[in-house]
Amino acid sequence: MAHVPVLLKEVIDYLNPQANENFIDATVGEGGHTAAILERNKPKGKVLGIEMDLELYQKLKSCMAEFPISNFQFSNRLILVNDSYINLKKIVEKNHFKPVHGILFDLGMCSWHLEASRRGFSYLKDEPLDMRFNPKNSLTAAEIINFWDIEKIEKILKEFGEERYARRISLAIKEMRKKEKIIGTHQLVDILKRVLPKNYDKKRMHFATRTFQALRITVNNELQIIENGIKQAIKILEPGGKITVISFHSLEDRIVKNLFREKAKIKELSILTKKPISPCSEEIRNNPRSRSAKLRAAEKL
Ligand SMILES: C[S@@+](CC[C@H](N)C(=O)[O-])C[C@H]1O[C@@H](n2cnc3c(N)ncnc32)[C@H](O)[C@@H]1O
């Protein structure tokens, strides 16, 4: 499936890139938002794009020739860095990237992770239980499932998956791992199928969604770094610069909402989105994966 950036029009409306301004895409992914920014900030505006996943970063580098922005001599306008946005300040300093007029965080994983990474992000594919954005990190989903204390597994399922059957699932994992090592996604899906009620939340989501989300968040330490990354971004922005954050579940959105409010109270930010912006029904129809996206935007004072 071709990559479709989520809430693209809305992100561009809030960032409002002008000729020769500089932007940071803290989660460049497949480059959809970056491409749109580079079309707007030509001829001399730049984008610093950060991507933690080495394979995705390499893919982006190598397909630059086919990149939709190739008409605009992007090569000297797009700086790609393979790192985590947790190191945002250092990355910006190292690349002497200033002034910065806008920053985007589009949190979580890409369609590519689900469809082509072969790292077990999707419950629909039978793949190794890996789920790392950065394969240099040692913690995998299989490590958690096979070796963590059952109480700890229950806790992450509750906290990061908001899974009401966390206890039931963790006990079933305990029983299964006495018999065999759980190394593949479908082994886990089979366990979930056995212990979860039939038609569990069927209208809203697949029964494995919460467990897979909890594992991915834990493996990549996702929630712990959002606040820190956004705080660095606010410091880096020029006064009048915009910060936009797209989140995909309530745990992420809550962190962004609370941080924006805290910074608005001390007059560091002015909040531009009283309520988070969701995709319109047409976008959801064309790109069902966008349905849980929420965009918040603020301006640096
Ligand atoms: C939702 S996708 C971004 C999609 C992108 N906006 C586009 O249009 O293609 C999020 C990306 O952020 C990357 N990512 C996740 N955590 C990261 C981190 N801490 N630092 C940098 N990139 C990260 C993921 O590997 C993924 O490619």
The ligand as an ORCA input file, in Angstrom:
! r2SCAN-3c Opt
* xyz 0 1
  C       3.839      7.461     12.310
  S       5.423      7.237     11.664
  C       5.765      8.746     10.869
  C       5.196      8.872      9.493
  C       5.639     10.118      8.759
  N       5.085     11.321      9.328
  C       5.328     10.019      7.305
  O       4.547     10.840      6.791
  O       5.860      9.128      6.673
  C       6.452      7.370     13.067
  C       7.910      7.109     12.797
  O       8.657      7.515     13.923
  C       9.713      6.603     14.137
  N      10.071      6.723     15.531
  C       9.477      6.128     16.597
  N      10.072      6.511     17.734
  C      11.053      7.378     17.368
  C      12.010      8.127     18.097
  N      12.075      8.044     19.431
  N      12.852      8.938     17.421
  C      12.788      9.031     16.064
  N      11.917      8.316     15.319
  C      11.056      7.518     15.972
  C       9.132      5.262     13.756
  O      10.155      4.380     13.382
  C       8.237      5.643     12.584
  O       8.929      5.509     11.382
*
